[in-house]
Amino acid sequence: MKKNLSTTLSALAMTALVSIALLSGCSGTASKPEASDTENTSASADVNETLAGDSAGMGEKDSQGGKLKVMASFYPMYDFAVKIGGDKAEVIDMVPAGTEPHDWEPAAMDIKDLEEADVFVYSGAGIEHWVKDVLASLQNKKLVSVEASEGLTLLAGHEEEDGEAEEDDHGQYDPHVWLSPINAKKEMENIKNAFVKADPDNQDYYESNYQTYSVRFDELDQKYKDTLSALPNKDIVVSHEAFGYLCNAYGLNQVGIEGLSPDSEPDPARMAEIIDFVRANNVRVIFFEELVSPKVAETVAKETGAATQVLNPLEGLSDEELKSGADYFSVMEDNLKQLEAALK
């Protein structure tokens, strides 16, 4: 996986060198390289200032309609950035709709977009295992990058996962911090602060948007507390162990068939252990997620007589969900309904 990313970054570097060579020699004259660079900068200021690493661009906005150009690493970061940026930001979700983000890596076009961006939003805690290498490769000195999970208390993950924990946090922590509404509120606050840094002239606008959604996070948190505290059962069996922060916040017990990575495969001993747990605790619903195969959850359900149901970890939405207007709040409301029905 890292080899693929390194190859992409190396290819981009080589492309840049070839482009510089072509630009220097394309006129067929004996002009000095400095003069040619100046002409190119005049022709397309935004792109070339970025590629040249011009540090004077802090706070400048994208030339397209005066909006900030914002790159978001995957869906919840995109949704939060859209809510803060409103009509003053153009936000791009780097991970395509319907794509599971854990093993996704940026392509050459994504790197190019980052070179031209004003703000880069990522969650951190190891889910975007590619961020450190990509940020180190960029020449875009005006880019304001924000690790939205900064300041949050992280849950321990599985340090042995992929053998990369010490290097880039991948597997060291549970990265699914946004599934606690209070954590999500903090992530949005960090994103708002990055917008203000990149575009201080519109600070009041971004602050106002944050305050609007801050209230909604608080209301959602209270609704989860009121609903789940009254239910007699507290055990949820999930195919993907993504709900640790949610369970910690509301007194639930998560039992994961698979680990933090949704494409891991449980061994037969783990499957037997889960089946025994479901039977012993009268668990009626096995939860799976939309972007990953339900096969494992269905196997447990078949063996125990339980039903299966979607519990959405909000790692990405489908095209259908996006077209229907779904967002963080609507999906979390749906999740609460599913939990309530399963735990009655």
Buried (B, 14 or more C-beta within 10 A) or exposed (E): EBEEBEEBBEEBEEEEEEEBEEBBEEEEEEEEEEEBBEEBBEEEBBBBBBBBEBEEBBBBBBEEEEBBBBBBBBBBBBBBBBBBBBEBBBBBBBBEBBBBBBEBBBEEEBBBBBBBBBBBBBBBBBBBBBBEBBBEBBEBBBBBBBBBBEEBEBBEBBBEBBEBBEEBBBBBBBBBBBBBBBBBBBBBBBBBBBBBBBBEEBBEBBBEBBEEBBEBBEEBBEBBBEBBEEBEBBBBBBBBBBBBBBBBBBEBEBBBBBBBBBEBEBEEEBBEBBBEBBEEBEBBBBBBBBBBEBEBBBBBBEBBEBEBBBBBBBBBBBEEBBEEEBBBBEBBEBBBEBBBEBBE
